[in-house]
Amino acid sequence: MNTDQLKGKWNQIKGDFKQKYADVTDNDIAYAEGKFDEMLGKIQEKTGKTVEEIKEEISNW
């Protein structure tokens, strides 16, 4: 799965989430996205893998 596919999936999830939980703001979602990016960075630092490799592993779970 490439980055564009992951972004597309994330956009679908965001849309579904916002429909289900209308009180959640775009700022809340942006914060969550930032935390996900932070997590990817920490995993990359500790494993030495590329972000693409880590995202591929995540998508295979």
Backbone hydrogen bonds in HBPLUS format (Angstrom, degrees):
<---DONOR---> <-ACCEPTOR-->    atom                        ^
c    i                          cat <-CA-CA->   ^        H-A-AA   ^      H-
h    n   atom  resd res      DA  || num        DHA   H-A  angle D-A-AA Bond
n    s   type  num  typ     dist DA aas  dist angle  dist       angle   num
A0006-LEU N   A0002-ASN O   3.06 MM   4  6.41 158.6  2.11 153.1 159.5     1
A0007-LYS N   A0003-THR O   2.89 MM   4  6.14 158.8  1.93 152.0 157.8     2
A0008-GLY N   A0004-ASP O   2.94 MM   4  6.13 154.2  2.01 142.9 150.1     3
A0009-LYS N   A0005-GLN O   2.92 MM   4  6.20 157.6  1.97 149.9 155.5     4
A0010-TRP N   A0006-LEU O   2.86 MM   4  6.07 161.1  1.90 149.3 155.1     5
A0011-ASN N   A0007-LYS O   2.87 MM   4  6.11 154.9  1.94 148.3 154.8     6
A0012-GLN N   A0008-GLY O   3.08 MM   4  6.35 150.1  2.17 143.1 150.8     7
A0013-ILE N   A0009-LYS O   2.93 MM   4  6.24 161.4  1.96 154.4 159.4     8
A0014-LYS N   A0010-TRP O   2.84 MM   4  6.07 162.5  1.87 153.2 158.1     9
A0015-GLY N   A0011-ASN O   3.01 MM   4  6.15 160.3  2.05 143.5 148.5    10
A0016-ASP N   A0012-GLN O   2.98 MM   4  6.25 165.6  2.00 154.3 157.6    11
A0017-PHE N   A0013-ILE O   2.84 MM   4  5.98 162.7  1.87 153.4 158.9    12
A0018-LYS N   A0014-LYS O   2.85 MM   4  6.01 161.4  1.88 152.8 157.5    13
A0019-GLN N   A0015-GLY O   3.05 MM   4  6.24 145.8  2.17 143.0 152.0    14
A0020-LYS N   A0016-ASP O   3.01 MM   4  6.26 155.3  2.07 148.0 154.6    15
A0021-TYR N   A0017-PHE O   2.78 MM   4  5.89 159.7  1.82 154.7 160.9    16
A0024-VAL N   A0021-TYR O   3.06 MM   3  5.82 165.1  2.09 123.8 128.4    17
A0029-ILE N   A0025-THR O   3.17 MM   4  6.57 156.0  2.23 146.4 152.4    18
A0030-ALA N   A0026-ASP O   2.83 MM   4  6.06 156.6  1.88 149.1 156.1    19
A0031-TYR N   A0027-ASN O   2.95 MM   4  6.13 152.8  2.02 144.9 151.7    20
A0032-ALA N   A0028-ASP O   3.11 MM   4  6.41 155.2  2.17 142.9 149.2    21
A0033-GLU N   A0029-ILE O   2.88 MM   4  6.20 154.9  1.95 151.1 158.2    22
A0034-GLY N   A0030-ALA O   2.95 MM   4  6.20 154.4  2.02 146.0 152.7    23
A0035-LYS N   A0031-TYR O   2.98 MM   4  6.31 151.2  2.07 147.4 155.3    24
A0036-PHE N   A0032-ALA O   2.94 MM   4  6.23 150.3  2.03 146.6 154.8    25
A0037-ASP N   A0033-GLU O   2.97 MM   4  6.27 160.2  2.01 150.8 155.5    26
A0038-GLU N   A0034-GLY O   2.92 MM   4  6.15 150.1  2.01 142.5 151.4    27
A0039-MET N   A0035-LYS O   2.88 MM   4  6.14 153.8  1.95 145.5 152.3    28
A0040-LEU N   A0036-PHE O   2.91 MM   4  6.24 158.9  1.96 152.0 157.5    29
A0041-GLY N   A0037-ASP O   3.00 MM   4  6.24 155.6  2.06 145.1 151.6    30
A0042-LYS N   A0038-GLU O   3.00 MM   4  6.32 152.6  2.07 148.9 156.0    31
A0043-ILE N   A0039-MET O   2.94 MM   4  6.21 162.2  1.97 155.7 160.4    32
A0044-GLN N   A0040-LEU O   2.86 MM   4  6.02 159.3  1.90 149.5 155.8    33
A0045-GLU N   A0041-GLY O   2.93 MM   4  6.08 156.3  1.99 144.1 150.4    34
A0046-LYS N   A0042-LYS O   3.04 MM   4  6.23 155.8  2.10 146.3 152.1    35
A0047-THR N   A0043-ILE O   2.87 MM   4  5.93 149.9  1.96 151.3 159.3    36
A0048-GLY N   A0044-GLN O   2.79 MM   4  5.26 149.0  1.89 140.2 147.2    37
A0054-ILE N   A0050-THR O   3.06 MM   4  6.40 157.6  2.11 150.5 156.5    38
A0055-LYS N   A0051-VAL O   2.85 MM   4  6.11 163.1  1.88 154.9 159.5    39
A0056-GLU N   A0052-GLU O   2.92 MM   4  6.07 151.6  2.00 144.4 152.4    40
A0057-GLU N   A0053-GLU O   3.00 MM   4  6.30 155.5  2.07 145.0 151.2    41
A0058-ILE N   A0054-ILE O   2.95 MM   4  6.25 159.8  1.99 151.5 157.0    42
A0059-SER N   A0055-LYS O   2.89 MM   4  6.12 158.9  1.93 148.6 154.2    43
A0060-ASN N   A0056-GLU O   3.06 MM   4  6.24 133.6  2.28 140.4 152.3    44
A0060-ASN N   A0057-GLU O   3.15 MM   3  5.13 132.1  2.39  94.9 107.9    45
A0061-TRP N   A0058-ILE O   3.15 MM   3  5.36 153.2  2.22 104.0 112.1    46
